[in-house]
Amino acid sequence: MFDELNKDFDRRLIELLNNEEVGNWTDAERKIKTFYSSCVNSATGATSLYIKEKFKEISSEFGLFPYHSKFLSERKEQEFDWLKTVAKISHTYGFNIIFGFSVKPDAKDHTSHNLILGGEKFQLHHHQRLRHEYEEILKYINFHPETANGVAWQIIDFESSLLQANHYGAQSPVSGSVDSIHNKYFPQMDIKRFLNISFGYVPAGIVWLENPGYLDNLIKTLKFTPKKLVMNYIVTKLLHHFWLDLGHQHLGQMELCVKVAKEKFPHILSQMFIKSNTEIEEKIKGIERLWAQLKSSLQRILESKRPTWFDVNTRQMATDKLHSMTIQVATYEHHNFENEYRWQSFNPNDYIENLRTLRSFEAFRKRQLLYQKPQHEHVSLDLRTPVYVISSNSIIVPVSILNSQFLWSSSNPNVMNLAHLGFCIAHEIMHAFSGEGRNYNQEGNFYKYWNTFAEHKYNELESCLVEQYGNYTGKPSFLSKLHKPDHKQDENVADNAGIVLAYETFKKDSNYELDVAFKYTHDQLFFINYAQLWCADTWQKENMEGIVASGRHAHDELRVLVPLQNFDEFSKVFKCSKGSAMNPYHKLCLDWLVTSRTWMVQVNLRLNDRALYTNEFPAWQIPPFCFPISPQLFLTGCLQVHSLGHHNFNTLHACGNVTINVITFNLINWPIGCVDVGSSGVQLVEPNHDVFKVIEENSPGV
């Protein structure tokens, strides 16, 4: 479904870009239309001779043409300086080849950037396609076809060795002054020289090494690699960056060109789309109302002491983070593109030259970032849903979403809007409180505020989801990739929590009735509309290894089946019998941030026939039992029972703390431990004992 929505948006952009009327387009918008036209024109104008001449110009700019010649002298080869060459490429076009830099917001201070040194991004999982592309590029710079084939294989082998240097030498990032990093690797690697060429000066302050092991292994690899191969690799990778934007993909020319325009100019295209859409204000206001409803629901969830794992401080920090979270549609209405692109000029008949101009401009902006305050990055128009931005604690909605009536429309019933866009936003909200997002505070700075027990329960949840999603494929090992430190169950967790948040928001707002003749109830319609989000081709188990393990998201069908299987309200609404596929006897992955607790505890203390204390309360909200110690000194003691739970409903689990208080001030807080009470008697256990599972017999939780 999302792919179809994206194609529909592309068709709308093509209409805008092909519109030859002068209209009220700004200079910046007209320049983008010219860039797009040059791409379309290249389908007929980009002859083999034209590409050859342009590739020759680009490679000669860095002394890389014609280094494949058999007349290349040994002296010339020995004089080749790979570090100087890749630094010049970095300065001119912003490409990282073999070694490079990036500028990213500081995780602990969202008001500043970090300079990060590291390797290039490798794509060898598509090595057969890459080898073919490298071979074609080499032919354009006058390699004989047979020679090009052999050199392409050499380049793939060398790239594989660089990938291995990065993978097998993986170490945690380290930081230090430029001098300290430089001195560690000099003279084998001249870090200062690289920075001076790349930036035009040596930046002051702290620098990060993304993976020190890569640099160590790179030095060893280059020591035993012929310089001629390194030269061939650099020139091929340089030209490959331009090759990707030429019409060599399995797309129509207009589809290719709008794809390139979306990648290069998402901000200006967003503004152009907004100007051409008369319903945009209504949609933005609708999204803001939806946002307010979802935030209010999550606020109620946190106030209801869910999840039970959180201690007081963790809950307060999560609440503060929710209050600070914002949403914005990426309209760029206050952005001055005229000033930003005033020096840019594009030729409608020279597409590759336009790419060079644009790449040079992007390299300049990349260098300028280092001493600027981080701003929102331009949101990709290929995004199919909103996105949560950790560094700003905000949700950004790309305008591509506003093109369709399917996700949100004033003419849609509220149940549809909440099940469609409401879920998408709820999913992104939950990214702030799960996965990597939970390690950042309300200001977007790195700060681990979850208590130890909550972390333990979250890790249990991730392990449970790995097994549950894996069982659908027939081979849980397919999901092993999704459980690595850098690739956990973030998306599956957000799916399972997001559907509950969206449903609770829907239930709070569902105050109108359906036609009595209608086949489905209001609640059933919510889940049906949710399932429609993931309409796609059917899948087969034998194909799941490649599908499931290739990305963070589960396959579309699993995004329906698993979250709804874990959600008791779904089985109640559709009256699924206990033990059926969508209502299994044991829902192992239920404990999550928005789990409702409806199980009640009754306490009745008696002495002989006299009732001393009678009360009833939720299992997740047990009040303290307090008693006076010294009324004169206002001293009281309290027993607080918490983490009441069970194991298969035959073993009761509880933990306790004793506190000594003066009026309301806590003097002493003494953990007295945890116990399991069952048929085998009473047993002292650890707080994170494996038998623990919060009681939820009648819960509509995740």
N, C-alpha and C positions, 0 to 999 in steps of 0.2 A: 504493500500500500504506500509506504513512504517513498519507494522508488518512483512510483507513478506520480505522486505529488511533486517530486523533484523534477521529473520530466516536464510536467505541466508548467512549473515555474520557469524552466529553461525556455520553453516555447514563448512565454510571456516576455522574457528578456530579449529573445531574438526579434520579436516584434518591435520592441523599443529601439534596439540597436540598428535595425534595418529601416526605421522610420526616417525618411529623408527630409521631412518638413523641418524648417528652421525652429519653429516653436519657441519655447522659452528656455531652451537648453543653455546652460552656463558654458564658459570657455572650457572648464575642466571636463564637463560632460561631452562636449564636442570632441575633445582630444581622445576620450575613451572610445567614442564612436569611430574616429579615424583609425585608432589602433585595431579595433575589431575589423574594420573594413580591410586593413592591410593583411590581416590574417585570412579573411575570406578570399581576397584577391590572390593570395599566395597559392591557392589551389591550382590556378592556371599560370601564374607568373613565376612560381618558384621552380624554375627548370633545374636540371641537374647541374648545368654550368653555373647558374646563380648561386646554388648552395655551395658548390666547390669554391667559388671565389670568396664567399662570405666566411666559410670555414678556414680558408687560407688566411684571410685578414685576421681572424680571431686568434688562430694559433701562432701566426707570425708576431702578433702583439707581444707575445711572451717568449719569442725565440724558439718556438716549438715546431717550426715548419722549414724545410722538409727533413726532419731528423730520422726518418725511416730510410733515407737514401743509402744505397750501398757504398756511396762515395764519402759518407760521413767519416771524418778523420777520427782516429783514436784520441787525439788531443782534444778535439771538440767535445767528444763524449766525456772525457775525464773532467773537462771544465764545467760540465753541467752542474748547477746548484739547485737541487730539488727544493730546498727550504725557501730560497729566495723566489723561486718560480711560483710555488703555491701561495706564498705571502703576497706576491704581486697580483695573483688571480683573486685572492681574498679581498685585497684593497679595491680592485677594479670592478669585480662582479659580485663579491660577497659569497662566493662558493667555498666550501671547505673540501679540499681534496687531500687525502692522507692525513693532514693535520690542519686544524683551524680553530676558530673561536666562536662563541655565542654570547649574547648578552641577555640575561634573564633576571626577573625580579628576585630580590633577596627574600628567601623563605622566612627569615626572622625579622625582616624590616621591609614592609610592603612599599615604603617610600623611596627605596633605592634599588639599583641594579647590581648584579654580580657579573664579573668577567670570567668566563669559563673556557678553559682550553681543553681540547679533546680531538678525537678522530672524526672522520666523516660518517654519514649515515649509510650503512651498507644494506643492499637489497638483494642479496644473493639467493633468497628463497625463490626468486624468479630467474635463476642463472641461465636457463636455456633461452629465455627471451632476451636477457641482457647480452648474452654472447652474440645472438643474431644482430642486435642493435649495434654493438661494438664493431662487428664485422662490416656492417653497412657504412658506419661512420668512417672507418679506415679506408674503405674504397673511395669515399668522397675526397680524401686527402692523398689520392694517387697511389694507394697500396694496390698491388696486383691481387685479384680475387683469391688466389691460392695462398699468397702471403698473408692477406687480411684474415683469412680463416685461422691460420696458425697463430698469428699475433693475438687475435681475439681470445683464443684459448689460453695463451700465456697471461693475458690481462685478467681473465677470470681466475686463473690459478693464483696470481699475485693478490688479487682482491680477496680471495679465500684465505690467504695467509694473513692479510691484514685483519680480516674478521676474526680469525683464530687468535691473533695477538690481542684483540679487544676482548674476546669472550673468555679465553683461558687465563688471561692475565687480569681478570676483573678484580678490582680493589675498590674500596670505599673512596669517595672523593676526599681530597685534602686541599687545604688552603694555606696561603702564606704570602709574604711579600714577593714582588716581582724578582727582587734580588735573590731571595732564598730559593725560589723555584728555578731561576736561571742557573744559579751556582750548582744546584744538584745535578743538572743534566749537561752542563758545559764541560768540555768542548764538543761532546758528541751531538748535542742539540743546542743551538743558540736561540734561546727563548726571547731574549731582548731584541735580537735582530729581526726575528719573525714579527714581533709586536711593532717594532719601529717601521717596518715596511707596510704591515697591514693597516696600522692606524695613521702612519705619518709621524708618529711620536711613540715614546714608551709610556703607557698609562701608569699613573701613580696608584698606590693603594694595594688592596688585597686581590690576589688572583686565585682562582680555583682550578685544580686539575680534576677533570671529570672521572678519569680512570688512570691513575698512575701506572698501573700494570701495562696498559696499552702502550704508553710512551716507552717503558722499559723494553717491551717486546718489539716495538717498532724499530728502535735503534739496532737491535740484533738482526731483525729481518732485512733492513736496508743494507746492512753490512755485507750480506751475502747475495744481494740482488743486483744483477747487471744494471748499470745506469741507463742503458738503452731501453730496457724494459720499463724502468721507472718513468722515462720520458714518454714512451708510448702510452703508458697508463695515464699520466697526467693530461696529455693532449686529448685522449679519448674521453676521459671523464669530463674535461672542460667542455668539449663539443657536445657531449651527451646531455648536458643541462639545456642546451639550445635545441637539440634534437627532439626532446620530449614535447616541446611546444610546436613542433612542425606536424604536418598532416600525415603521420605514419601510423596512427592508431586506427582501430576498427570503429571509427565514428564518421558520420557525415561531416563535411567541412564546417557547416554552421554550428553543429553540435560541438565539434572540437573547439571552435573559436569562442563560443560562449563559455565553454568550460575554462579556457585560458583566461578570458576576461573576468570570470567570477573569481579565479584564483588571484589575479593581479590587482583587481579593482573592486573588491567586495563592498567597500565603503561608498564609492561613487555610484555603483549600480544600485545599491540600497536606496540612496537618495533619489535616483532617477525613478525607481519603482514607486516610492512613496509619492512623488509628485504626480504620477500618472494614475494613482488609485484614489478614487473619490470616497471610498468607504473606510479609509485607513483610520481616521480618528475614532470612529465607532468601534472598530476592532481593538484598538489600543485601550480604550476605556473598558471594554469587555474583559480584556486580559488582566487589567489592573483590578477589576472586581473579583475575578477568579483568583488572583493572587491573594487578595485580602481574605477571601473565604478559606483558602488553604492554610494561610498563616494562622488564622484564628483557630482552625481545627487542631493544628499541631501544638498551639499554645495550650489548648484544653487538654491535649494528651499529656503534655509535660506536667501540667498542674494536677493531673489525676494520678501522679506518681508512676507513670509509665515512662520508660521501662523500669522494672523493679531493680535492675542492676545498679542504677545510678545512686551515688550518695548525694548529700545535699549540695556540696560544692560543684560536682559534675553537672547536676541538674540546673543549677543556677547559671553556670557558664554556658550550657546549651541554650537556656532560655535567653540569655543576653545575646548570644549569637543569632538566634532566630529574630529577635527584635531589630538587630542591626542589618539583617539581610535585606537586600533590595532587588527589584526587578526592573529591567528597562528593555524596551524594544530598540534595536540597533538602527535608528532612523538617521543618525548623524546630522540632525537638523541644525546643530550649532557648530558644525565643523567647517572651517574655511578651506575648502579644496582649491579655490582660486589661487590663494597664496601658496599653498603646498605645491601645486603643479605649474606655477607661473613660468618656470624655466624649461618645462618639458615640451618637446615638439615631436610629433610623429608624422611619418611619411606614409600616405595610403598605398604606396607601391613598393615599400621596402620593409617587409615584415621582420626579417632577421635583424636589420639595423635598429628597428623599434625595440626589439627584445634587448639588444645591447644597451640602448639608451635607458630602458627601464631597469635592467639589472644594475647598471652603474648607479642609478638613483637610489635603488634599494640598498646597495652596499654603503652608500653615503649615510642613509638613515640608520642603518645598523650600527655604524660607528658612533653616530650622534647619541644613540640610546644610553650609552654608558653613564653619562653624567646628567641624565634627565630623570625626572620622577616617572615611575611606571604609569602608563595609561592603559585603558582597555585596548587589547589587540583587536584589529579589525576582524569581525566575526565572519567565518566562512559561510558563503551562501550555499555550500553543499550540505550544511547541517540540516538534518531532517527534523530536529526537535530543538527546544531551548537547551542551553548549556550552563552548568554551574561553574563560575570562575572562582577558584580558591583564594587567589591573592586579593580580590576585592570583596569577597563574601557576597557575591551578587549572581543573579541569574540573567543571562542575556538572551533575548528572543530575536533570532534572525528574521528579517522581513520576508524571507521565502515562505515562512509559515503562514503569513497573512494572505498569501495568494489564494489559498484554498478555502472553500466553505466547509470542508470536511472536518478540520480540526476545531474551528470555532466560527460561529456565525450567530448573529442576533436572531436569525430565523430558525436556528436549531433549538430543540428542547434542551433545557438545562442539563438533563440527564446525559445527553449526547456530548455537550460541551465539557462536562466534568469527566466523563469516561474517556474522552479523547485528549484534548489539550490539558484538561485538569490533571489527568494522570501523568502526562509528560512533564508538567511543571512539578507535580508532587515527587516524581522520580528524581528530578534534579535537586529539589529541596533536600531529599534524603542523602544525596551525595555529600552534603555539608556535615552530616552526622554519621557517616560510615566511611569505610575505606581510608584513603589518604586524607580526605576532607576533615575527618574527625580529629586530626592532629593539628588543626589550625584554629585560632581563636576568632572572635568577632571582627577583628581588624584585618584578618587575612594573614596574620603572622604565625609562624610555626610555634606551636605551644601544645604539648600533650596534657590535656586537662582531664581525661577520663581516669576514674579510679581504677585500681588494679583488678578488682573483681569484674568490673564492666568490661575491661579489656579481655579478661579470661573468657567471659561469656560470649563476647563478639567473635573471638577466635574459634570457639566451639561452633558457633553458627556458621562460620565460613567452611569449616571442615564438614559440617553436616550438609551444606549445599553442594559441595564438591561431590559427595557421594550421591545425593539425590539427583542432581542433574546428570551425573555420569551414568546412573542406572537407566536413564531413558535412552542412552546411546547403546546400552548393552556392554559398554566397556568404560568404567569410571576412569581408567587411565587416560582417556581422551582429554579429560579436564585437568590433567596434572599441570599443564601450562598456566591454567587460570588460577592456580594456587601458589604460584611463585611470589616472592616478596614484591616484585614490581608488576604483578599481573594477577591480582587476587579476585575475589568474588564481588567486587564493587558493584558491577552492573546487576548481577542477580540479587544482591541484597537490596539495591535501590528498587528493583522491580517488585520484590516481595513486600517491602515497606510502602512503596509508592501507591500500590493498589489499595492498601488499607487506608492510607491518608486520604486518597481521592474518594473512597467509599464513605468514610466517616464525614467528609465534607458534604457529599451528596445527601446523606441521611439527615444532616442538619438543615439542609435547604429544601428537601423534598416535601413540599407542602401543597401539592396539587394532585388531583386524581386523574386517572386515565379513563377512557371510554370503557364502560363495563363489558362491551363486546370484544375488547382487545384481547389477544391471545396471551400476552405476557404481562406480568406485574411490573410495577415501576422498578423494583429492585432487580428483577431479572433483566430488564432492558439495560440497566447500568452495565451488567457483566457482558451482555451480548455486544453492546457498543464497544466495550473495552477489547473484546476479542477481535472485533473488526479492525482494530489498529494493526493487527499482525497478519492480515490476509496475505497469503503468499503461496507459492507452489508447494505441494506436499513434499514430504521428505521420506527417506528410507534410512533405516539404521546403518546399512553398509556405507552410506555416504556421510555419516555424521562425524567421522574422525576429522575429515578435512574442514567441515563446516564449523563444528563446535570449537575446535582447538585453534582456529585461525584468527580469533578476535576476542574482545572482551565480552561482547554480547552473546547470549545464547541464541540458538536458532529461533525464528519467529514462532514456531509452534510450541516450543518449550516456554516461551515468554507468556503464553496463555496457560498451558497446562499446569506448570509447577506452581506459580504464585496462587492460582485459584485452588489447586489441590491443598495448598497450605492454609487456605483461608476458610474458616468455619462458616462464615456468613454465606459464602457461595453455596456450600452443600446444604445449608438450611433453606436458602431461597429456592433452590431447585429440588429440594427434598431428596437429595442423594442418600441412598441407603448406606448404613454403616458398613464399612468393609468394601464398598465399591471403589472403582478406580479414582474417582474424584473426592472420595470421603473415606480414606483408609483408617484402619483402627488406630494406628499410631502415627500421628503427624509429628515427625521428629524435628522438623526445622521451624517450629512455631515462634520461639522466643525472639522477638525483635522489638525495635524501638516503639512501635505503636501497637503492641499487643494489649488487648483489653482484658481486664481481670474481673470476672463476675462471681467467682467462687467466694462464698461467705463463710466466715469462721464464727461459731457460737461459743461463748465462754460462760460457764455457769458454775461459780464456786459456792460451795455450801458447807456449813458446819452443823452437823446433825441435820435438823430439818429447816435450819434458818439459811436463807440465801444471803451470802456475803457480797457477791458481785455477779452481775449478769450483763452481758453486752453482745453485740453482733457487729462485725466489721469485715471489710474486704480482706482477703488474704494478703494483698500487697500493701495494706495500709493499717498495720496493727498499732494501736496506740500504746504508749509506755504505761507500765504499772508502777506508780510512784507511791512512796510512803515517807512519813516525816522521820527525821533523825534527831534534829534539835530545833524545835520551834523557836526558841529564843535566838538562835543564830541563823534562823531562816534556812536551815540545812534540810535538804530532801534527798532521798535516794530513788533511783528509777531503774527498772529492768525493761530494756527495749528488745523485743523479739523481732527479728527480721529474716529475710531470705527463707520464708516458709515455703516448703516445696515437697516434692514427692519423687519416688522412683517407681514407675509402673503402678502407681496408686496403692502400693502395699507397704511402702516405707515412708514415714513422715520425716522430713528434714527441717531443722530450724537452727538459727544462730542467735546469739544474744550478746548484749553489751550492758554493763552496769555503769551508771553515771552518778556522781555526787554533785549536787548543785546548790549554789547560794542564790536564792530567789530564782531567776531564770539563767544565771551565769553558770556555765559548765566548768566545774573545777577538775574533775577526774572523769575520764572515759576509759573504762577497762573492758576489753573484749574477753568474754568468758568462754568463747569457743562455740562449737556446733555439735549437734547430736543428730543421730538417726534413730527413730523409734519404729520398730516393726515387730514381726512375729518372732524374730530372733533376739528381741530385747532392746536395750539401749546401748548405743555405741558412740563414742566420741570420734569425730571426723574433722578433716580440714575444711575451711570455708569453701574451697573450690572442689570439694569431693565430687567424683564422677556421678554419684547417684543423684545429685541435685538437679531438679527440674521444677520450675515454678508451676504451681498448680493452675490449671487452666481447663478444667473438665468441661465447662460450659462457655468457654471463651471464643469470641469471634476474632482471635488474633491471627497474626501472619504465620 
